Amino acid sequence: MGRITKARYIIEKEEPDRIVIADIGATQMSVTNDAENVVKELHEKGILQGRRLFYYDSEGRLDELVHDGRGLFLSFAPGPR
């Protein structure tokens, strides 16, 4: 399976209940703008496994990509402040 996202990101942290990723490469599409594909890709790689998905956007804010646990992006939510 090849890369399906246009966004470039790295996994910052993996914990039992959450994954934290961060945008890299300001010239690429951001995680925010490619959220559907980011969730799908992480699900297909078996990385999400029912965990919450947080991301640092290109401006350094921590927010959440809410998903259904089956690879479908649902919405954005504010991350812990």
N, C-alpha and C positions, 0 to 999 in steps of 0.2 A: 504494500500500500504506500503510495507516495504522499507527499505533502498536499493538503487540500486547501490550506489557508493562504491568503495573500498577506496577512499580518505576520510579522516576525516577533517572536516572543521567546522568553526563557522561563523555565520553572525556577522560581526563587525559593520556594519552600513546599515540602510535602509533609503533612501531618495526618493523623488518622481520620480527622473530620473535615479537612480542608486542603486545597491546593492554592498556592499563590503564584501567579505568573506576572511577568513585566514586559511591556513593550520594549523592543529594541529596534533600531534602525528608523530614524525619523523620516526617511524617504519612502518607506513602505506604507501600506495601509495599516492603520492602527487596529489594536484588538477591539476597541470600541466600534469601529466601522466594519469589522469582519467577525463580529461576535458569534453569529450562527455557525460559521465554519470553524472557528476556534473550539467551540463546545463540541461540535461533531468530531473534529479531529482528536481531541483529548479523550472523548468517549470511545472512539474506534480503537485508540491505542491502549485502552484499558486503564487509563490514568485516573479518570474521575471516580469510578467505582462507588458511586453514591455520595461522594464528598462535595462539599460546597466549593465553589470556584471564585476566588478573588483575584483581582488584577490591579497592578499599578499602571495607570495610563501614562501617556507621554508627558504629562505635566506632574507626575508623581503622586496623584491622588489614588487612594485605595478604594475600590468599589467592587461590587459583586456581579458576576454573570449568573443569574438564576437560571437553572436548567431543570429538566424533568427527570433526570437520572437515566434517560435512554438516548441521550445525544441531541436533544432538542433544546435550543436556547429559548427562554421564556421572556426574560426582562432584565433590566438593570436594577440594582438596588445600592443604596449607599453602603459603603464598607464601614468598619469600626473607625471611629474618630477619636 
